[in-house]
Amino acid sequence: MRIAYVTPFNATTLAVRDNWSGIGYYMAQALKQQSIPLEYIGPLEDRLALQVMRKFKNRYHKFLGNNYIKDSELLIYKDYARQISAKLSNTKVDVVFSAASNPITYLECNQPIVFWADATFANLIDFYPLYSNLCQESFQNAHLMETMSLKKSKLAIYSSEWAAQTAIDYYQAEPDKVKVVTFGANVESNLNIAEIKNLIASRPTNQCKLLFLGIDWFRKGGNVALEVAKKLNNSGLNTELTVVGCQPIVEGSLPDFVKPLGFIQKSTPEGKNKIYQLIANSHFLILPSIADCTPIVFCEANSLGVPCISRKVGGIPSIIKDDLNGKLFDKDSDSTEYCEYIYNLFMNYSEYQNLALSAFHEYESRLNWKVAGEKIKELLTTII
């Protein structure tokens, strides 16, 4: 089995910032580790004329008070289809496999088409700020492309039940072709169970170390993380909140218990090692997002025996299972509920250690790219 691997970005390296947070690269590696040869078709070229047209439309719709999204531009994907077809004519492959659904919207080929995505367009509407108050053109085009991609694909694979169910319920996709395969952790953790136990045991028992790791302070729930850390300190549990990826937005000065480290470039060896150590030294990754599809940082935390605290939104419940690898709270839960959960674990510290070890087991059993690759290979064998 040989695959044409289609991506709008460069998926052969982590050295670029536009490759879907590294997911495109690790997705390819997961397939290759299953002894599946890949023919890379990407990065697809974004033509200058289309760039100019998008800028014009964006300004036009902004003037009218609406959002225009470039990902809804039909001409882009018609052009992508031409580029993919030209490259397919010069290679022999058994399957066309796309990272996301849009690139294959207009593709016509003899090979079965498969895509692996983290959301449908219906999931995103009014979920992310970018997809709110859309102009009618973007709204209609994006729904049209989602429908077309689902109809022509042999398999529509999603990283969460949330996204998969929307493909069936909203777009009437055939249930038999819709599958769920969770993404893995974008870190190479080779620690064994003994090393993980030692890592967990090395964390302080007299201080709670929380890690917030996200580039959008409000969407990722930074204000809630800060309130939780504040209340824990007030309750008598010495707590430190480390913030990576963005600058905390607060009124006045930052409390002493907050450590803002800014953005760390994960694509560099130094940056990757730094983030690795920050996660490993933390008791919890706290990311109470109000909107998220599949935050793979949860998988990365679990790979180092770190439980995750978040909300029941988007695709997060497909990753975090209560009291197995973390805890999810309702969207309207008060920060006091988060504090009580953390505080009780620290007062019964052996329970925290058991949870941390369980988080590592979740990573080993289902939240890694090897398991994901095996599942994808198994699915692909059913269509060729």
VOLO-163490 format. One record per residue (C-alpha): residue number from 0; x, y, z. Coordinates in nm, 4 decimals, m for minus. Layout:
<sites>
  nukol         x         y         z
    NUM         X         Y         Z
...
</sites>
This chain:
<sites>
  nukol         x         y         z
      0    0.0000    0.0000    0.0000
      1    0.1386    0.3361   m0.1065
      2   m0.0200    0.6646   m0.0022
      3   m0.0317    1.0097   m0.1598
      4   m0.0141    1.2307    0.1489
      5   m0.1793    1.5666    0.0748
      6   m0.1146    1.8774    0.2842
      7   m0.1409    2.2515    0.2129
      8    0.1729    2.2935    0.4289
      9    0.5157    2.1333    0.4402
     10    0.4713    1.8127    0.6396
     11    0.8267    1.6861    0.6030
     12    0.9687    1.8984    0.8839
     13    0.8841    2.0611    1.2151
     14    1.0919    2.3650    1.1265
     15    0.7933    2.5595    0.9912
     16    0.5133    2.7163    1.1988
     17    0.2240    2.6599    0.9584
     18    0.2103    2.2787    0.9665
     19   m0.0923    2.2454    1.1925
     20    0.1070    2.2710    1.5167
     21    0.3223    1.9785    1.4077
     22    0.0250    1.7427    1.3679
     23    0.0803    1.7163    0.9922
     24    0.4391    1.6048    1.0463
     25    0.3599    1.3499    1.3181
     26    0.0625    1.2198    1.1209
     27    0.2988    1.1370    0.8353
     28    0.5481    0.9753    1.0712
     29    0.2706    0.7614    1.2200
     30    0.1885    0.6270    0.8749
     31    0.5525    0.5652    0.7856
     32    0.6086    0.3773    1.1115
     33    0.3469    0.1310    0.9891
     34    0.5685    0.0601    0.6850
     35    0.3389    0.2607    0.4585
     36    0.5374    0.4437    0.1882
     37    0.4312    0.8066    0.1425
     38    0.4354    1.0230   m0.1653
     39    0.4245    1.3773   m0.0267
     40    0.1934    1.6078   m0.2202
     41    0.2529    1.9374   m0.0505
     42    0.2959    2.2074    0.0349
     43    0.0268    2.2987   m0.2143
     44    0.0990    2.6279   m0.3821
     45   m0.1048    2.9324   m0.2868
     46   m0.1108    3.1330   m0.6097
     47   m0.0462    3.5049   m0.5984
     48   m0.3655    3.5960   m0.7847
     49   m0.5723    3.4098   m0.5281
     50   m0.3899    3.5822   m0.2436
     51   m0.4757    3.9219   m0.3909
     52   m0.8380    3.8206   m0.4377
     53   m0.8661    3.7007   m0.0766
     54   m0.7246    4.0257    0.0568
     55   m0.9775    4.2208   m0.1478
     56   m1.2681    4.0089   m0.0232
     57   m1.1499    4.0271    0.3349
     58   m1.1428    4.4082    0.3227
     59   m1.4807    4.4185    0.1527
     60   m1.6542    4.2031    0.4116
     61   m1.4793    4.3755    0.7025
     62   m1.6253    4.7013    0.5680
     63   m1.9695    4.5391    0.5842
     64   m1.9044    4.4216    0.9399
     65   m1.8676    4.0489    0.8667
     66   m1.5837    3.7979    0.8850
     67   m1.4508    3.6452    0.5658
     68   m1.2398    3.3291    0.5987
     69   m0.9925    3.2354    0.3293
     70   m1.0554    2.8666    0.3996
     71   m1.3970    2.9064    0.2393
     72   m1.2709    3.0283   m0.0956
     73   m1.3793    2.7751   m0.3607
     74   m1.1218    2.8835   m0.6167
     75   m0.8390    2.7897   m0.3807
     76   m0.9541    2.4317   m0.3577
     77   m1.0274    2.4012   m0.7268
     78   m0.6686    2.5085   m0.7803
     79   m0.5504    2.2612   m0.5143
     80   m0.7344    1.9849   m0.7016
     81   m0.5474    2.0728   m1.0218
     82   m0.2145    2.0640   m0.8393
     83   m0.2911    1.7292   m0.6750
     84   m0.4131    1.5768   m1.0025
     85   m0.0974    1.6846   m1.1827
     86    0.1221    1.5181   m0.9204
     87   m0.0921    1.2054   m0.9079
     88   m0.0473    1.1587   m1.2813
     89    0.3260    1.1136   m1.2240
     90    0.3115    0.8632   m0.9403
     91    0.1542    0.5315   m0.8548
     92   m0.0373    0.5262   m0.5272
     93   m0.3215    0.3234   m0.3802
     94   m0.4859    0.5864   m0.1594
     95   m0.5068    0.9649   m0.1471
     96   m0.4813    1.0648    0.2180
     97   m0.5430    1.4259    0.3186
     98   m0.4647    1.6028    0.6447
     99   m0.8001    1.7873    0.6797
    100   m1.0979    1.7690    0.4491
    101   m1.0745    2.0880    0.2423
    102   m0.7783    2.0073    0.0126
    103   m0.9635    1.7200   m0.1575
    104   m1.2987    1.8976   m0.2010
    105   m1.2760    1.9164   m0.5817
    106   m1.0334    1.6304   m0.6428
    107   m1.1348    1.3690   m0.8980
    108   m0.9157    1.0589   m0.9074
    109   m0.9310    0.6820   m0.9419
    110   m0.7864    0.6142   m0.5977
    111   m1.0043    0.6087   m0.2843
    112   m0.9861    0.9354   m0.0885
    113   m0.9434    0.9529    0.2894
    114   m0.9067    1.2491    0.5226
    115   m0.8182    1.2887    0.8925
    116   m0.9486    1.6055    1.0561
    117   m1.0195    1.7521    1.3976
    118   m1.3528    1.9217    1.3225
    119   m1.6229    1.9869    1.0682
    120   m1.7144    2.3390    0.9658
    121   m2.0395    2.3040    1.1634
    122   m1.8297    2.2433    1.4766
    123   m1.6444    2.5699    1.4293
    124   m1.9305    2.8118    1.3657
    125   m1.9551    3.0530    1.6609
    126   m1.7115    2.8265    1.8494
    127   m1.3932    3.0100    1.7570
    128   m1.3917    3.3911    1.7215
    129   m1.2644    3.3607    1.3622
    130   m1.5778    3.1642    1.2705
    131   m1.8248    3.4034    1.4276
    132   m2.0319    3.6628    1.2424
    133   m1.9387    3.5113    0.9059
    134   m2.0351    3.6691    0.5776
    135   m2.2906    3.4708    0.3789
    136   m2.0345    3.3732    0.1147
    137   m1.8002    3.2110    0.3661
    138   m2.0888    3.0424    0.5450
    139   m2.2373    2.8851    0.2335
    140   m1.9076    2.7896    0.0709
    141   m1.7649    2.6244    0.3802
    142   m2.0760    2.4096    0.4281
    143   m2.0699    2.3187    0.0593
    144   m1.7059    2.2074    0.0742
    145   m1.7627    2.0009    0.3875
    146   m2.0560    1.8251    0.2226
    147   m1.8599    1.7569   m0.0968
    148   m1.5547    1.6241    0.0873
    149   m1.7667    1.3853    0.2932
    150   m1.9522    1.2549   m0.0107
    151   m1.6433    1.1734   m0.2150
    152   m1.4340    1.0248    0.0658
    153   m1.4232    0.6531    0.1351
    154   m1.3255    0.7256    0.4945
    155   m1.3818    1.0389    0.6993
    156   m1.1621    1.0071    1.0073
    157   m1.1907    1.2502    1.2963
    158   m0.9883    1.2964    1.6122
    159   m1.2930    1.3109    1.8411
    160   m1.6460    1.1779    1.8822
    161   m1.7643    1.5399    1.8880
    162   m1.6467    1.6016    1.5313
    163   m1.7462    1.2586    1.3990
    164   m2.1009    1.2835    1.5299
    165   m2.1447    1.6252    1.3715
    166   m2.0411    1.4832    1.0336
    167   m2.3237    1.2318    1.0671
    168   m2.5889    1.4518    1.2274
    169   m2.5336    1.7789    1.0415
    170   m2.3980    1.6643    0.7034
    171   m2.5757    1.3281    0.6866
    172   m2.2486    1.1466    0.6236
    173   m2.2777    0.7692    0.5975
    174   m2.2086    0.6397    0.9504
    175   m2.0064    0.3449    0.8202
    176   m1.7454    0.5724    0.6650
    177   m1.7065    0.8032    0.9676
    178   m1.4371    0.6868    1.2117
    179   m1.2650    0.8226    1.5225
    180   m0.8878    0.8011    1.5730
    181   m0.7423    1.0321    1.8357
    182   m0.4189    1.2184    1.7608
    183   m0.1028    1.1358    1.9530
    184    0.1468    1.3385    2.1529
    185    0.3869    1.5571    1.9576
    186    0.6773    1.4559    2.1791
    187    0.9018    1.1535    2.1696
    188    0.8698    1.0171    2.5232
    189    1.0628    0.6949    2.5686
    190    1.0293    0.6760    2.9450
    191    0.9392    0.3397    3.0914
    192    0.7032    0.2810    3.3822
    193    0.9832    0.2855    3.6409
    194    1.1118    0.6195    3.5124
    195    0.7610    0.7637    3.5158
    196    0.7134    0.6516    3.8756
    197    1.0384    0.8220    3.9724
    198    0.9327    1.1369    3.7870
    199    0.5999    1.1461    3.9691
    200    0.7718    1.0835    4.3044
    201    1.0146    1.3714    4.2408
    202    0.7362    1.6322    4.2358
    203    0.7064    1.8318    4.5600
    204    0.4327    1.7380    4.8032
    205    0.4277    2.0799    4.9720
    206    0.3711    2.2863    4.6593
    207    0.1251    2.2502    4.3714
    208    0.2802    2.3299    4.0355
    209    0.0262    2.4174    3.7672
    210    0.1202    2.4644    3.4014
    211   m0.0840    2.6697    3.1546
    212    0.0316    2.6049    2.7982
    213   m0.1532    2.7965    2.5252
    214   m0.1208    3.0905    2.2884
    215   m0.4664    3.2415    2.3512
    216   m0.5068    3.3529    2.7131
    217   m0.8850    3.3864    2.7160
    218   m0.9896    3.1082    2.4745
    219   m0.7686    2.8604    2.6582
    220   m0.9090    2.9695    2.9950
    221   m0.6080    3.1482    3.1366
    222   m0.8280    3.3711    3.3539
    223   m0.9775    3.0602    3.5165
    224   m0.6338    2.9012    3.5673
    225   m0.5177    3.2189    3.7386
    226   m0.8236    3.2282    3.9658
    227   m0.7732    2.8619    4.0579
    228   m0.4085    2.9241    4.1503
    229   m0.5100    3.2277    4.3560
    230   m0.7789    3.0374    4.5500
    231   m0.5480    2.7434    4.6145
    232   m0.2906    2.9773    4.7643
    233   m0.5605    3.1398    4.9764
    234   m0.6708    2.7965    5.0975
    235   m0.3223    2.7283    5.2311
    236   m0.1874    2.5152    4.9474
    237    0.1291    2.6799    4.8149
    238    0.0654    2.6983    4.4401
    239    0.2702    2.8159    4.1428
    240    0.1248    2.8854    3.7978
    241    0.3676    2.8754    3.5060
    242    0.2363    3.0325    3.1844
    243    0.3833    2.9359    2.8470
    244    0.2705    3.0528    2.5036
    245    0.1217    3.3917    2.5857
    246    0.1376    3.6810    2.8263
    247   m0.1228    3.6694    3.1058
    248   m0.3801    3.9459    3.0690
    249   m0.4657    4.0872    3.4108
    250   m0.5567    4.4152    3.5714
    251   m0.2586    4.5593    3.7515
    252    0.0566    4.3611    3.8197
    253    0.0918    3.9838    3.8098
    254    0.0826    3.7992    4.1429
    255    0.4146    3.6616    4.2637
    256    0.2931    3.3042    4.2226
    257    0.2662    3.3431    3.8433
    258    0.5708    3.2668    3.6260
    259    0.5186    3.3977    3.2695
    260    0.7718    3.2452    3.0281
    261    0.6259    3.3720    2.6999
    262    0.6330    3.1782    2.3743
    263    0.8769    2.8868    2.3491
    264    0.9558    2.7632    1.9990
    265    0.8782    2.3935    2.0127
    266    1.0284    2.3180    1.6711
    267    1.3805    2.3786    1.8043
    268    1.5587    2.1135    2.0147
    269    1.6116    2.3692    2.2913
    270    1.2475    2.4730    2.2927
    271    1.1214    2.1154    2.2853
    272    1.3448    2.0171    2.5763
    273    1.2349    2.3220    2.7745
    274    0.8648    2.2448    2.7313
    275    0.9331    1.8781    2.8057
    276    1.0939    1.9694    3.1381
    277    0.8218    2.2176    3.2303
    278    0.5529    1.9544    3.1771
    279    0.7501    1.6837    3.3580
    280    0.7988    1.9034    3.6658
    281    0.4311    2.0026    3.6907
    282    0.1577    1.8359    3.8917
    283   m0.1182    1.9344    3.6503
    284   m0.1621    2.0841    3.3071
    285   m0.4520    2.3263    3.3513
    286   m0.6206    2.4447    3.0337
    287   m0.9885    2.5314    3.0979
    288   m1.0598    2.6095    2.7327
    289   m1.3884    2.7592    2.6238
    290   m1.3237    2.6385    2.2655
    291   m1.0894    2.3624    2.1478
    292   m1.0977    2.0785    1.8965
    293   m0.8241    1.8307    1.9893
    294   m0.5537    1.9864    2.2088
    295   m0.2672    1.7378    2.1721
    296   m0.0876    1.9081    2.4600
    297   m0.3065    1.6887    2.6834
    298   m0.1560    1.3783    2.5243
    299    0.1898    1.5258    2.5739
    300    0.1228    1.5915    2.9415
    301   m0.0047    1.2367    2.9909
    302    0.3111    1.0999    2.8256
    303    0.5007    1.2346    3.1269
    304    0.2519    1.1235    3.3883
    305    0.0870    1.4648    3.4232
    306   m0.2944    1.4715    3.4635
    307   m0.4923    1.7410    3.2823
    308   m0.7645    1.9751    3.4008
    309   m1.0008    2.1262    3.1469
    310   m1.3626    2.1750    3.0418
    311   m1.6217    1.9571    2.8698
    312   m1.6052    2.1385    2.5380
    313   m1.5309    2.0422    2.1781
    314   m1.3263    1.7284    2.1296
    315   m1.1627    1.7389    2.4734
    316   m1.3838    1.4616    2.6244
    317   m1.2372    1.2184    2.3702
    318   m0.8951    1.2769    2.5281
    319   m0.9545    1.3403    2.8984
    320   m1.1516    1.0860    3.1000
    321   m1.2483    1.1811    3.4549
    322   m1.0212    1.0280    3.7189
    323   m0.8247    0.8326    3.4580
    324   m0.6021    1.1031    3.3151
    325   m0.7481    1.4214    3.4586
    326   m1.0750    1.5946    3.5243
    327   m1.3230    1.7860    3.3087
    328   m1.5567    2.0520    3.4429
    329   m1.8752    2.1975    3.3002
    330   m1.8379    2.5195    3.1084
    331   m2.0173    2.7159    3.3803
    332   m1.8378    2.5500    3.6735
    333   m1.7019    2.7908    3.9319
    334   m1.3264    2.7974    3.9904
    335   m1.3982    2.6723    4.3430
    336   m1.4852    2.3303    4.1987
    337   m1.1438    2.3108    4.0318
    338   m0.9768    2.4096    4.3598
    339   m1.1617    2.1495    4.5634
    340   m1.0603    1.8756    4.3229
    341   m0.6918    1.9718    4.3282
    342   m0.6861    2.0405    4.7013
    343   m0.8420    1.7039    4.7871
    344   m0.5852    1.5211    4.5768
    345   m0.3039    1.6980    4.7587
    346   m0.4562    1.6161    5.0960
    347   m0.4644    1.2516    4.9842
    348   m0.1417    1.2599    4.7898
    349   m0.1297    0.8895    4.7107
    350   m0.4482    0.9449    4.5079
    351   m0.2693    1.2113    4.3061
    352    0.0181    0.9713    4.2405
    353   m0.2241    0.7020    4.1274
    354   m0.3947    0.9510    3.8943
    355   m0.0605    1.0604    3.7487
    356    0.0371    0.6984    3.6847
    357   m0.3037    0.6301    3.5308
    358   m0.2514    0.9307    3.2997
    359    0.0666    0.7691    3.1706
    360   m0.1219    0.4441    3.1070
    361   m0.3789    0.6378    2.9030
    362   m0.0958    0.7790    2.6935
    363    0.0582    0.4349    2.6426
    364   m0.2691    0.2648    2.5535
    365   m0.4411    0.5202    2.3287
    366   m0.2920    0.8718    2.3177
    367    0.0199    0.8159    2.1103
    368    0.0971    0.8208    1.7395
    369    0.1944    0.4521    1.7253
    370   m0.1526    0.3437    1.8343
    371   m0.3070    0.6020    1.6002
    372   m0.0975    0.4767    1.3077
    373   m0.1986    0.1171    1.3723
    374   m0.5668    0.2125    1.3711
    375   m0.5310    0.4137    1.0515
    376   m0.3525    0.1272    0.8753
    377   m0.6268   m0.1113    0.9823
    378   m0.8917    0.1229    0.8420
    379   m0.7063    0.1740    0.5148
    380   m0.6852   m0.1997    0.4503
    381   m1.0663   m0.2089    0.4406
    382   m1.0888    0.0161    0.1330
    383   m0.8165   m0.1156   m0.0997
</sites>
